[in-house]
């Protein structure tokens, strides 16, 4: 059984591609790994075949080439991307994703990020760009108290994040993942963790890779123990996103605020689409937006 929300028949095409790419594919039962937000990922034997979002192909070849230079950190595609009915498809070696029922690998994720942020930045590395997703999500919100709370918080963000001004020059430029969370990690066949999903890989401010756990911690969703494990492992590994021996929030504040608003907007949209009230964690993110609004303008 599989669920297919992207496009009828796409699952079968991905299975066909996977069987051709995997030595064990002919005998393996295909398995849907992910089917949300316009993305479909199917495991066939020892490969994973991914149909990307329709608008996510820009710069992918350059990012794939960059990932290939860091095999101990990133999982890059096994070959050039394919075109399937106008949609970009790529094939990767399969890795076991994080199991939320087991102890979460915060330290491993932190060390991978520190290694990525400390790698040499090639002169031709693509730019990560600005955090544009938050503005799009907020613009799509409907009406209601929770949506209004998110919009008020969004108004406190710097104008360049809101898309109303040019992005300021970056002071701390590194290679960054661009969309890091624990779902962006797999355990490879050698038993070591790697980062996956390279669509946003590029040159940028490393603080944005720490923004999601920082936002969840500030909202009370991520426990102080888990946040401490993550940030401690990152700093011990020499990660440059936060100042050594100083207040990490001097660099994390704006990224964490932005991701808190982005996550809250996603929660409000999802609850509205499913016609249900916010659950506890979702309400905590909206409440965080209230605290952001009360703190005033971050610009």
Backbone as CSV, one residue per row, in Angstrom:
resi,resn,N_x,N_y,N_z,CA_x,CA_y,CA_z,C_x,C_y,C_z
1,UNK,0.849,-1.199,0.000,0.000,0.000,0.000,0.880,1.242,0.000
2,UNK,0.469,2.256,-0.751,1.167,3.527,-0.682,0.167,4.639,-0.922
3,UNK,0.481,5.794,-0.371,-0.319,6.991,-0.604,0.439,7.875,-1.573
4,UNK,-0.263,8.412,-2.539,0.398,9.249,-3.542,-0.395,10.540,-3.700
5,UNK,0.175,11.620,-3.192,-0.520,12.907,-3.251,0.070,13.836,-4.301
6,UNK,1.191,13.462,-4.886,1.891,14.374,-5.793,1.269,14.362,-7.179
7,UNK,1.238,13.181,-7.808,0.674,13.066,-9.152,0.393,11.600,-9.428
8,UNK,-0.775,11.266,-9.945,-1.066,9.855,-10.244,-0.037,9.269,-11.200
9,UNK,0.439,8.093,-10.887,1.394,7.409,-11.738,2.842,7.713,-11.434
10,UNK,3.119,8.729,-10.616,4.503,9.086,-10.344,5.201,8.005,-9.524
11,UNK,4.478,7.408,-8.580,5.045,6.337,-7.771,5.603,5.229,-8.666
12,UNK,4.833,4.817,-9.646,5.270,3.746,-10.537,6.523,4.139,-11.312
13,UNK,6.596,5.389,-11.720,7.783,5.853,-12.451,9.013,5.838,-11.552
14,UNK,8.844,6.244,-10.297,9.977,6.245,-9.376,10.435,4.819,-9.083
15,UNK,9.489,3.907,-8.954,9.846,2.505,-8.734,10.643,1.968,-9.925
16,UNK,10.213,2.307,-11.120,10.917,1.869,-12.325,12.353,2.388,-12.326
17,UNK,12.526,3.661,-11.974,13.863,4.257,-11.916,14.695,3.575,-10.839
18,UNK,14.090,3.323,-9.688,14.806,2.680,-8.597,15.241,1.271,-8.935
19,UNK,14.396,0.518,-9.607,14.759,-0.855,-9.983,15.948,-0.852,-10.948
20,UNK,16.014,0.131,-11.816,17.131,0.213,-12.751,18.421,0.632,-12.055
21,UNK,18.304,1.402,-10.964,19.488,1.940,-10.295,20.018,1.056,-9.181
22,UNK,19.179,0.151,-8.657,19.553,-0.634,-7.489,19.845,-2.084,-7.847
23,UNK,20.997,-2.619,-7.421,21.280,-4.037,-7.665,20.264,-4.963,-7.011
24,UNK,19.648,-4.506,-5.915,18.662,-5.331,-5.217,17.233,-4.915,-5.539
25,UNK,17.065,-3.984,-6.466,15.750,-3.416,-6.720,14.743,-4.370,-7.308
26,UNK,15.216,-5.323,-8.108,14.285,-6.228,-8.785,13.511,-7.080,-7.798
27,UNK,14.130,-7.407,-6.661,13.490,-8.286,-5.688,12.826,-7.517,-4.549
28,UNK,13.099,-6.227,-4.446,12.662,-5.459,-3.280,11.234,-4.956,-3.445
29,UNK,10.514,-4.906,-2.322,9.184,-4.299,-2.307,9.346,-2.796,-2.143
30,UNK,8.841,-1.983,-3.060,9.001,-0.527,-2.924,8.257,-0.003,-1.708
31,UNK,8.805,1.054,-1.131,8.245,1.628,0.093,8.234,3.144,-0.021
32,UNK,7.082,3.765,0.242,7.009,5.223,0.273,7.629,5.726,1.562
33,UNK,8.653,6.563,1.429,9.314,7.140,2.589,8.751,8.508,2.947
34,UNK,8.283,9.238,1.937,7.801,10.609,2.178,6.854,10.974,1.050
35,UNK,5.736,11.578,1.407,4.742,11.972,0.399,3.974,13.173,0.924
36,UNK,4.640,14.320,0.943,4.030,15.546,1.461,4.623,16.742,0.743
37,UNK,3.865,17.849,0.759,4.354,19.146,0.276,4.918,19.065,-1.145
38,UNK,4.301,18.246,-1.992,4.746,18.170,-3.377,6.003,17.351,-3.588
39,UNK,6.418,16.583,-2.581,7.620,15.749,-2.678,7.211,14.294,-2.479
40,UNK,7.737,13.407,-3.317,7.519,11.977,-3.164,8.877,11.289,-3.154
41,UNK,9.140,10.509,-2.097,10.393,9.752,-1.978,10.032,8.283,-1.803
42,UNK,10.612,7.429,-2.644,10.313,6.003,-2.646,11.614,5.221,-2.494
43,UNK,11.608,4.269,-1.566,12.751,3.367,-1.439,12.536,2.144,-2.326
44,UNK,13.575,1.807,-3.090,13.567,0.584,-3.899,14.907,-0.106,-3.639
45,UNK,14.893,-1.159,-2.853,16.141,-1.835,-2.517,17.067,-0.935,-1.731
46,UNK,18.279,-0.734,-2.253,19.260,0.066,-1.528,19.377,1.491,-2.077
47,UNK,18.359,1.959,-2.773,18.347,3.354,-3.213,17.032,4.016,-2.811
48,UNK,17.085,5.337,-2.736,15.891,6.155,-2.524,15.745,7.072,-3.725
49,UNK,14.550,7.126,-4.293,14.283,7.927,-5.488,13.355,9.071,-5.078
50,UNK,13.774,10.283,-5.385,13.054,11.470,-4.918,12.541,12.293,-6.090
51,UNK,11.232,12.552,-6.098,10.636,13.531,-7.004,10.540,14.842,-6.241
52,UNK,11.266,15.847,-6.700,11.368,17.112,-6.001,10.130,17.975,-6.246
53,UNK,9.972,19.004,-5.426,8.934,19.994,-5.684,9.168,20.612,-7.056
54,UNK,8.090,21.017,-7.674,8.170,21.468,-9.065,9.100,22.664,-9.255
55,UNK,9.288,23.493,-8.234,10.075,24.717,-8.391,11.420,24.639,-7.685
56,UNK,11.954,23.409,-7.434,13.146,23.278,-6.611,14.381,22.850,-7.393
57,UNK,14.384,23.034,-8.695,15.517,22.560,-9.479,16.637,23.563,-9.661
58,UNK,16.422,24.823,-9.266,17.416,25.871,-9.542,18.729,25.587,-8.801
59,UNK,19.817,25.502,-9.546,21.135,25.322,-8.943,21.398,23.931,-8.413
60,UNK,20.533,22.966,-8.716,20.693,21.642,-8.113,21.977,20.958,-8.574
61,UNK,22.323,21.074,-9.836,23.526,20.408,-10.339,24.763,20.916,-9.610
62,UNK,24.837,22.235,-9.394,25.975,22.806,-8.668,25.988,22.319,-7.225
63,UNK,24.815,22.245,-6.607,24.750,21.776,-5.221,25.109,20.292,-5.124
64,UNK,24.680,19.510,-6.093,25.027,18.098,-6.102,26.535,17.911,-6.250
65,UNK,27.147,18.705,-7.091,28.599,18.631,-7.261,29.304,18.991,-5.953
66,UNK,28.797,20.020,-5.273,29.367,20.436,-3.995,29.210,19.331,-2.948
67,UNK,28.043,18.704,-2.881,27.818,17.614,-1.921,28.774,16.461,-2.175
68,UNK,29.085,16.221,-3.441,29.988,15.126,-3.773,31.398,15.317,-3.263
69,UNK,31.780,16.546,-2.939,33.114,16.819,-2.399,33.167,16.604,-0.888
70,UNK,32.029,16.332,-0.249,31.959,16.190,1.209,31.230,14.893,1.565
71,UNK,31.740,13.740,1.107,31.002,12.488,1.295,30.888,12.050,2.759
72,UNK,31.754,12.536,3.623,31.645,12.194,5.032,30.603,12.988,5.773
73,UNK,30.022,13.992,5.106,29.039,14.873,5.746,27.682,14.769,5.067
74,UNK,27.670,14.730,3.734,26.440,14.821,2.959,26.233,13.599,2.080
75,UNK,24.978,13.261,1.843,24.618,12.241,0.866,24.218,12.952,-0.422
76,UNK,25.038,12.809,-1.443,24.729,13.397,-2.736,24.061,12.386,-3.645
77,UNK,23.472,12.836,-4.752,22.809,11.919,-5.685,23.815,11.017,-6.379
78,UNK,23.328,9.864,-6.845,24.180,8.877,-7.506,24.493,9.248,-8.950
79,UNK,23.785,10.197,-9.489,24.024,10.612,-10.863,23.297,11.924,-11.117
80,UNK,23.324,12.395,-12.360,22.626,13.647,-12.674,21.120,13.476,-12.506
81,UNK,20.423,14.580,-12.248,18.966,14.494,-12.079,18.282,14.100,-13.375
82,UNK,17.142,13.455,-13.228,16.330,13.038,-14.360,15.115,13.944,-14.467
83,UNK,14.507,13.962,-15.641,13.265,14.692,-15.851,12.147,13.688,-16.064
84,UNK,11.156,13.738,-15.196,9.997,12.854,-15.301,8.756,13.721,-15.423
85,UNK,8.260,13.833,-16.628,7.062,14.645,-16.890,7.237,16.071,-16.378
86,UNK,8.425,16.627,-16.600,8.689,17.996,-16.194,9.081,18.172,-14.748
87,UNK,9.197,17.082,-13.998,9.570,17.165,-12.582,10.969,16.565,-12.404
88,UNK,11.816,17.256,-11.618,13.162,16.761,-11.362,13.118,15.565,-10.414
89,UNK,13.852,14.519,-10.777,13.945,13.302,-9.971,15.417,12.974,-9.772
90,UNK,15.790,12.612,-8.542,17.169,12.240,-8.253,17.189,10.949,-7.448
91,UNK,18.332,10.243,-7.526,18.480,8.928,-6.900,19.643,8.980,-5.920
92,UNK,19.435,8.400,-4.732,20.418,8.451,-3.653,20.606,7.054,-3.055
93,UNK,21.775,6.794,-2.461,21.894,5.575,-1.661,20.974,5.677,-0.453
94,UNK,20.282,4.592,-0.139,19.342,4.627,0.969,20.084,4.685,2.303
95,UNK,19.556,5.501,3.211,20.040,5.557,4.580,18.858,5.488,5.529
96,UNK,19.080,4.955,6.712,18.005,4.790,7.684,17.729,6.125,8.366
97,UNK,16.497,6.636,8.296,16.203,7.936,8.908,16.184,7.857,10.422
98,UNK,16.151,9.017,11.049,16.056,9.108,12.503,14.744,8.490,12.969
99,UNK,14.821,7.665,13.993,13.635,7.034,14.581,13.216,7.851,15.800
100,UNK,12.072,8.538,15.734,11.662,9.393,16.864,11.358,8.606,18.133
101,UNK,11.249,7.280,18.025,10.968,6.453,19.204,12.238,6.138,19.986
102,UNK,13.399,6.428,19.406,14.663,6.177,20.076,15.294,7.505,20.495
103,UNK,16.385,7.426,21.250,17.060,8.656,21.662,17.527,9.417,20.423
104,UNK,17.196,10.680,20.375,17.459,11.474,19.175,18.935,11.864,19.092
105,UNK,19.509,11.805,17.893,20.954,12.035,17.731,21.324,13.514,17.645
106,UNK,20.996,14.262,18.683,21.287,15.700,18.661,22.782,15.968,18.513
107,UNK,23.601,15.223,19.253,25.042,15.457,19.189,25.591,15.152,17.797
108,UNK,25.135,14.059,17.188,25.609,13.714,15.847,25.234,14.797,14.834
109,UNK,23.993,15.294,14.936,23.582,16.371,14.043,24.417,17.612,14.235
110,UNK,24.704,17.953,15.489,25.504,19.143,15.775,26.912,19.012,15.212
111,UNK,27.495,17.826,15.366,28.860,17.637,14.862,28.907,17.668,13.336
112,UNK,27.876,17.119,12.683,27.823,17.198,11.224,27.725,18.653,10.763
113,UNK,26.884,19.429,11.428,26.754,20.839,11.053,28.065,21.581,11.285
114,UNK,28.722,21.319,12.422,29.994,21.986,12.696,31.024,21.648,11.627
115,UNK,31.049,20.375,11.192,31.983,19.980,10.138,31.652,20.674,8.816
116,UNK,30.373,20.728,8.483,29.971,21.408,7.248,30.324,22.889,7.309
117,UNK,30.031,23.536,8.420,30.300,24.971,8.557,31.793,25.282,8.564
118,UNK,32.616,24.292,8.909,34.064,24.504,8.968,34.771,24.126,7.668
119,UNK,34.031,23.558,6.716,34.631,23.151,5.448,35.001,24.371,4.612
120,UNK,35.972,24.186,3.737,36.373,25.264,2.832,35.230,25.610,1.880
121,UNK,34.980,26.883,1.701,33.912,27.331,0.811,34.485,27.521,-0.592
122,UNK,34.105,26.706,-1.564,34.614,26.903,-2.926,34.178,28.249,-3.485
123,UNK,35.008,28.785,-4.357,34.703,30.101,-4.931,33.400,30.081,-5.720
124,UNK,33.045,28.929,-6.296,31.836,28.846,-7.112,30.654,28.255,-6.351
125,UNK,30.729,28.207,-5.024,29.619,27.652,-4.247,28.367,28.500,-4.442
126,UNK,27.219,27.887,-4.686,25.993,28.676,-4.847,25.611,29.351,-3.536
127,UNK,24.861,30.414,-3.642,24.407,31.125,-2.453,23.149,30.473,-1.898
128,UNK,23.071,30.374,-0.573,21.841,29.895,0.054,20.714,30.896,-0.176
129,UNK,21.010,32.173,-0.147,19.976,33.193,-0.325,19.339,33.593,0.991
130,UNK,18.207,34.252,0.906,17.521,34.718,2.105,16.488,33.698,2.564
131,UNK,16.074,33.768,3.834,15.030,32.866,4.325,13.654,33.299,3.826
132,UNK,13.324,32.920,2.587,12.113,33.429,1.937,10.849,32.671,2.313
133,UNK,10.987,31.484,2.896,9.818,30.646,3.133,8.855,31.271,4.128
134,UNK,9.390,31.972,5.126,8.522,32.527,6.172,7.558,33.551,5.583
135,UNK,8.042,34.414,4.688,7.169,35.430,4.106,6.063,34.783,3.271
136,UNK,6.402,33.737,2.529,5.389,33.060,1.719,4.320,32.424,2.603
137,UNK,4.737,31.740,3.662,3.776,31.076,4.539,2.859,32.076,5.227
138,UNK,3.424,33.168,5.699,2.594,34.172,6.383,1.607,34.796,5.403
139,UNK,2.032,35.003,4.158,1.127,35.592,3.168,-0.044,34.678,2.849
140,UNK,0.098,33.387,3.110,-0.952,32.420,2.800,-1.904,32.170,3.969
141,UNK,-1.659,32.795,5.111,-2.510,32.576,6.279,-3.900,33.159,6.068
142,UNK,-4.883,32.509,6.660,-6.243,33.016,6.622,-6.495,33.990,7.757
143,UNK,-7.703,33.948,8.304,-8.082,34.878,9.366,-8.302,34.105,10.660
144,UNK,-8.210,34.839,11.750,-8.421,34.231,13.051,-7.379,34.693,14.038
145,UNK,-7.595,34.483,15.324,-6.671,34.962,16.356,-5.257,34.409,16.200
146,UNK,-5.125,33.132,15.912,-3.789,32.542,15.796,-3.053,33.125,14.592
147,UNK,-3.736,33.234,13.455,-3.110,33.804,12.263,-2.705,35.251,12.510
148,UNK,-3.548,36.005,13.203,-3.225,37.399,13.505,-1.997,37.490,14.414
149,UNK,-1.878,36.556,15.357,-0.719,36.543,16.252,0.559,36.310,15.467
150,UNK,0.511,35.392,14.511,1.681,35.112,13.685,2.031,36.333,12.837
151,UNK,1.035,36.984,12.269,1.300,38.164,11.436,1.919,39.299,12.248
152,UNK,1.459,39.481,13.488,2.045,40.532,14.325,3.520,40.242,14.611
153,UNK,3.834,38.985,14.856,5.231,38.626,15.091,6.065,38.822,13.828
154,UNK,5.513,38.450,12.688,6.228,38.607,11.421,6.585,40.071,11.177
155,UNK,5.722,40.975,11.577,5.968,42.403,11.359,7.163,42.918,12.150
156,UNK,7.619,42.170,13.168,8.775,42.604,13.945,10.102,42.176,13.322
157,UNK,10.064,41.315,12.308,11.302,40.826,11.709,11.962,41.904,10.863
158,UNK,13.261,41.823,10.653,13.941,42.797,9.795,13.331,42.845,8.400
159,UNK,13.397,44.007,7.791,12.753,44.200,6.488,13.323,43.283,5.413
160,UNK,14.588,42.912,5.516,15.159,42.057,4.468,14.596,40.647,4.544
161,UNK,14.222,40.197,5.731,13.586,38.892,5.847,12.140,38.960,5.365
162,UNK,11.485,40.084,5.588,10.107,40.248,5.116,10.035,40.480,3.616
163,UNK,11.176,40.588,2.942,11.202,40.774,1.502,10.985,42.204,1.067
164,UNK,11.216,43.153,1.993,10.956,44.561,1.708,12.228,45.377,1.521
165,UNK,13.391,44.742,1.633,14.659,45.443,1.475,15.719,44.447,1.048
166,UNK,16.854,44.968,0.595,17.951,44.105,0.176,18.584,43.428,1.385
167,UNK,19.092,42.229,1.161,19.770,41.502,2.230,21.091,42.175,2.554
168,UNK,21.400,42.395,3.832,22.672,43.036,4.191,23.844,42.111,3.908
169,UNK,25.057,42.663,3.778,26.237,41.821,3.557,26.411,40.827,4.703
170,UNK,26.838,39.618,4.371,27.029,38.582,5.375,28.410,38.719,6.007
171,UNK,28.459,38.681,7.329,29.728,38.771,8.035,30.354,37.399,8.264
172,UNK,29.538,36.378,8.408,30.029,35.038,8.744,29.513,34.063,7.698
173,UNK,30.250,33.915,6.609,29.808,33.088,5.495,30.505,31.740,5.519
174,UNK,29.703,30.691,5.493,30.207,29.314,5.518,29.384,28.491,4.538
175,UNK,29.730,27.224,4.388,28.825,26.289,3.729,27.743,25.904,4.733
176,UNK,26.486,26.004,4.333,25.390,25.659,5.226,24.415,24.723,4.520
177,UNK,23.690,23.953,5.323,22.683,23.046,4.784,21.481,23.822,4.273
178,UNK,21.036,24.804,5.051,19.968,25.690,4.621,18.577,25.324,5.084
179,UNK,18.372,24.068,5.541,17.043,23.654,6.001,17.201,22.501,6.989
180,UNK,18.037,22.701,8.010,18.391,21.570,8.855,17.361,21.293,9.947
181,UNK,17.045,20.010,10.100,16.329,19.473,11.257,16.666,17.991,11.290
182,UNK,16.210,17.292,12.314,16.599,15.889,12.466,16.084,15.007,11.330
183,UNK,15.039,15.435,10.645,14.553,14.695,9.492,15.489,14.764,8.304
184,UNK,16.519,15.604,8.391,17.498,15.741,7.311,18.744,14.921,7.588
185,UNK,18.605,13.852,8.374,19.727,12.978,8.690,19.353,11.522,8.424
186,UNK,20.318,10.766,7.931,20.146,9.322,7.781,21.415,8.639,8.258
187,UNK,21.250,7.390,8.689,22.388,6.559,9.058,22.790,5.762,7.820
188,UNK,23.997,5.991,7.332,24.463,5.358,6.098,24.857,3.907,6.350
189,UNK,25.219,3.215,5.281,25.556,1.795,5.384,26.802,1.557,6.226
190,UNK,27.644,2.593,6.406,28.830,2.436,7.251,28.522,2.691,8.724
191,UNK,27.231,2.924,9.041,26.830,3.148,10.425,26.997,4.569,10.909
192,UNK,27.410,5.471,10.027,27.618,6.865,10.400,26.485,7.740,9.872
193,UNK,26.189,8.811,10.600,25.141,9.736,10.191,25.629,10.648,9.078
194,UNK,24.710,10.992,8.197,24.974,11.940,7.117,23.786,12.900,6.997
195,UNK,24.035,14.043,6.377,22.974,14.997,6.059,22.426,14.688,4.673
196,UNK,21.114,14.855,4.516,20.467,14.654,3.219,19.730,15.927,2.817
197,UNK,19.132,15.892,1.630,18.339,16.997,1.068,19.215,18.226,0.857
198,UNK,19.772,18.330,-0.330,20.783,19.343,-0.623,20.234,20.518,-1.419
199,UNK,18.914,20.641,-1.520,18.341,21.687,-2.370,18.709,23.106,-1.932
200,UNK,19.029,23.288,-0.656,19.382,24.618,-0.155,20.851,24.745,0.196
201,UNK,21.643,23.712,-0.051,23.064,23.727,0.276,23.762,24.888,-0.422
202,UNK,24.602,25.607,0.319,25.330,26.697,-0.312,25.998,27.605,0.687
203,UNK,26.427,28.745,0.197,27.139,29.732,0.993,26.125,30.574,1.776
204,UNK,26.317,30.685,3.096,25.384,31.466,3.890,25.840,31.615,5.330
205,UNK,24.983,32.194,6.139,25.247,32.414,7.560,24.925,31.126,8.314
206,UNK,25.883,30.507,9.004,25.632,29.219,9.641,24.610,29.267,10.769
207,UNK,24.340,30.437,11.303,23.343,30.529,12.381,21.979,30.009,11.932
208,UNK,21.688,30.102,10.631,20.385,29.641,10.146,20.234,28.127,10.224
209,UNK,21.342,27.381,10.254,21.242,25.932,10.421,20.905,25.539,11.855
210,UNK,21.119,26.450,12.795,20.776,26.192,14.194,19.419,26.791,14.558
211,UNK,18.786,27.451,13.593,17.606,28.253,13.899,16.408,27.411,14.328
212,UNK,16.200,26.258,13.715,15.009,25.475,14.050,15.074,24.940,15.483
213,UNK,16.147,24.229,15.885,16.175,23.816,17.289,16.172,24.981,18.260
214,UNK,16.807,26.095,17.888,16.782,27.277,18.763,15.362,27.800,18.921
215,UNK,14.590,27.796,17.819,13.200,28.261,17.876,12.356,27.333,18.736
216,UNK,12.542,26.033,18.572,11.768,25.075,19.355,12.119,25.171,20.837
217,UNK,13.387,25.409,21.136,13.797,25.586,22.529,13.191,26.846,23.130
218,UNK,13.248,27.937,22.378,12.715,29.192,22.905,11.208,29.138,23.104
219,UNK,10.526,28.258,22.352,9.074,28.103,22.495,8.708,27.092,23.577
220,UNK,9.701,26.414,24.144,9.429,25.416,25.161,9.070,24.053,24.608
221,UNK,9.201,23.854,23.298,8.885,22.567,22.675,10.078,21.614,22.788
222,UNK,11.287,22.148,22.653,12.507,21.368,22.817,13.014,21.576,24.239
223,UNK,13.324,20.493,24.928,13.704,20.582,26.336,15.072,21.248,26.496
224,UNK,15.326,21.883,27.655,16.654,22.458,27.908,17.771,21.425,27.794
225,UNK,17.490,20.171,28.191,18.508,19.133,28.101,18.882,18.854,26.653
226,UNK,17.888,18.718,25.777,18.179,18.437,24.370,18.874,19.619,23.709
227,UNK,18.408,20.823,24.013,19.057,22.015,23.455,20.499,22.102,23.938
228,UNK,20.730,21.824,25.212,22.084,21.871,25.745,22.987,20.832,25.111
229,UNK,22.458,19.631,24.883,23.234,18.583,24.212,23.619,19.018,22.803
230,UNK,22.650,19.573,22.088,22.889,19.992,20.704,23.899,21.139,20.649
231,UNK,23.646,22.214,21.383,24.519,23.382,21.309,25.899,23.063,21.875
232,UNK,25.954,22.262,22.957,27.250,21.907,23.530,28.100,21.108,22.561
233,UNK,27.498,20.138,21.882,28.250,19.338,20.914,28.711,20.201,19.743
234,UNK,27.874,21.149,19.339,28.246,22.031,18.223,29.459,22.894,18.593
235,UNK,29.410,23.510,19.759,30.526,24.379,20.155,31.796,23.572,20.437
236,UNK,31.640,22.379,21.029,32.810,21.534,21.286,33.474,21.100,19.992
237,UNK,32.702,20.964,18.928,33.248,20.577,17.627,33.796,21.776,16.848
238,UNK,33.791,22.947,17.461,34.347,24.131,16.810,33.423,24.812,15.829
239,UNK,32.111,24.582,15.955,31.167,25.225,15.049,31.228,26.736,15.135
240,UNK,31.269,27.439,13.994,31.451,28.895,13.988,30.174,29.724,14.039
241,UNK,29.003,29.093,14.157,27.756,29.860,14.088,27.519,30.712,15.319
242,UNK,28.098,30.324,16.445,27.924,31.079,17.696,29.294,31.470,18.210
243,UNK,29.396,32.615,18.906,30.700,33.074,19.399,31.208,32.179,20.527
244,UNK,32.465,31.811,20.457,33.055,30.932,21.474,33.076,31.646,22.822
245,UNK,32.509,30.999,23.831,32.547,31.533,25.184,31.685,32.749,25.421
246,UNK,30.782,33.052,24.501,29.931,34.234,24.653,28.472,33.824,24.460
247,UNK,27.565,34.796,24.583,26.139,34.541,24.486,25.777,34.081,23.075
248,UNK,25.290,32.835,22.903,24.964,32.367,21.549,23.807,33.112,20.909
249,UNK,22.960,33.749,21.730,21.783,34.410,21.179,22.115,35.720,20.473
250,UNK,23.372,36.186,20.598,23.748,37.362,19.814,23.691,37.064,18.323
251,UNK,23.903,35.801,17.937,23.787,35.435,16.523,22.534,34.621,16.227
252,UNK,21.962,33.965,17.243,20.819,33.087,16.999,19.471,33.780,17.120
253,UNK,19.420,34.967,17.700,18.132,35.579,18.024,17.229,35.748,16.799
254,UNK,17.710,36.431,15.775,16.856,36.690,14.609,16.544,35.399,13.846
255,UNK,17.524,34.517,13.583,17.153,33.246,12.942,16.133,32.453,13.752
256,UNK,16.294,32.414,15.084,15.347,31.651,15.907,13.958,32.282,15.860
257,UNK,13.883,33.589,15.924,12.576,34.253,15.817,11.916,33.920,14.487
258,UNK,12.698,34.005,13.428,12.163,33.751,12.093,11.609,32.342,11.978
259,UNK,12.374,31.361,12.456,11.909,29.974,12.353,10.725,29.717,13.274
260,UNK,10.675,30.371,14.427,9.505,30.214,15.300,8.249,30.688,14.575
261,UNK,8.343,31.803,13.876,7.203,32.340,13.129,6.871,31.426,11.956
262,UNK,7.887,30.926,11.262,7.665,30.024,10.133,6.969,28.741,10.584
263,UNK,7.441,28.155,11.687,6.836,26.928,12.200,5.409,27.202,12.655
264,UNK,5.191,28.330,13.339,3.845,28.671,13.798,2.894,28.853,12.618
265,UNK,3.364,29.508,11.562,2.517,29.708,10.384,2.149,28.363,9.760
266,UNK,3.111,27.448,9.700,2.825,26.116,9.176,1.799,25.400,10.044
267,UNK,1.942,25.518,11.365,0.992,24.882,12.284,-0.425,25.424,12.088
268,UNK,-0.549,26.735,11.966,-1.863,27.351,11.805,-2.484,26.920,10.471
269,UNK,-1.671,26.900,9.410,-2.179,26.466,8.106,-2.635,25.009,8.149
270,UNK,-1.837,24.159,8.769,-2.174,22.734,8.811,-3.449,22.494,9.610
271,UNK,-3.559,23.142,10.774,-4.760,22.964,11.597,-5.998,23.470,10.866
272,UNK,-5.847,24.581,10.143,-6.981,25.107,9.390,-7.396,24.185,8.261
273,UNK,-6.411,23.638,7.570,-6.714,22.721,6.466,-7.393,21.461,6.969
274,UNK,-7.007,21.016,8.172,-7.587,19.799,8.743,-8.812,20.084,9.607
275,UNK,-9.180,21.358,9.693,-10.384,21.776,10.415,-10.373,21.252,11.856
276,UNK,-9.314,21.579,12.564,-9.175,21.141,13.953,-8.487,22.233,14.755
277,UNK,-8.600,22.205,16.079,-7.872,23.177,16.898,-6.380,22.863,16.927
278,UNK,-5.585,23.844,17.301,-4.157,23.634,17.462,-3.901,22.653,18.600
279,UNK,-2.906,21.765,18.425,-2.543,20.896,19.534,-1.569,21.636,20.452
280,UNK,-1.083,20.937,21.478,-0.270,21.609,22.485,1.001,22.225,21.943
281,UNK,1.753,21.454,21.144,3.002,21.964,20.589,2.741,23.098,19.595
282,UNK,1.681,22.970,18.803,1.340,24.031,17.845,0.962,25.319,18.565
283,UNK,0.168,25.186,19.623,-0.215,26.374,20.378,1.008,27.021,21.025
284,UNK,1.977,26.201,21.443,3.201,26.745,22.033,3.955,27.614,21.025
285,UNK,3.946,27.216,19.753,4.616,28.027,18.736,3.880,29.345,18.508
286,UNK,2.548,29.306,18.522,1.784,30.550,18.380,2.002,31.445,19.598
287,UNK,2.052,30.851,20.783,2.330,31.631,21.990,3.705,32.283,21.915
288,UNK,4.671,31.582,21.322,5.994,32.174,21.138,5.917,33.412,20.255
289,UNK,5.034,33.366,19.260,4.845,34.549,18.409,4.339,35.730,19.232
290,UNK,3.483,35.448,20.212,3.012,36.510,21.084,4.153,37.148,21.861
291,UNK,5.080,36.334,22.333,6.233,36.877,23.061,7.151,37.662,22.124
292,UNK,7.280,37.201,20.880,8.087,37.933,19.910,7.480,39.297,19.651
293,UNK,6.157,39.356,19.494,5.485,40.652,19.260,5.703,41.586,20.443
294,UNK,5.588,41.038,21.647,5.752,41.864,22.837,7.171,42.415,22.974
295,UNK,8.158,41.653,22.427,9.552,42.098,22.523,9.859,43.254,21.583
296,UNK,9.045,43.437,20.553,9.208,44.590,19.680,9.986,44.287,18.413
297,UNK,10.372,45.337,17.750,10.975,45.266,16.428,12.397,44.762,16.520
298,UNK,12.708,43.723,15.729,14.066,43.180,15.696,14.932,43.832,14.615
299,UNK,14.329,44.687,13.787,15.085,45.267,12.679,16.151,46.229,13.166
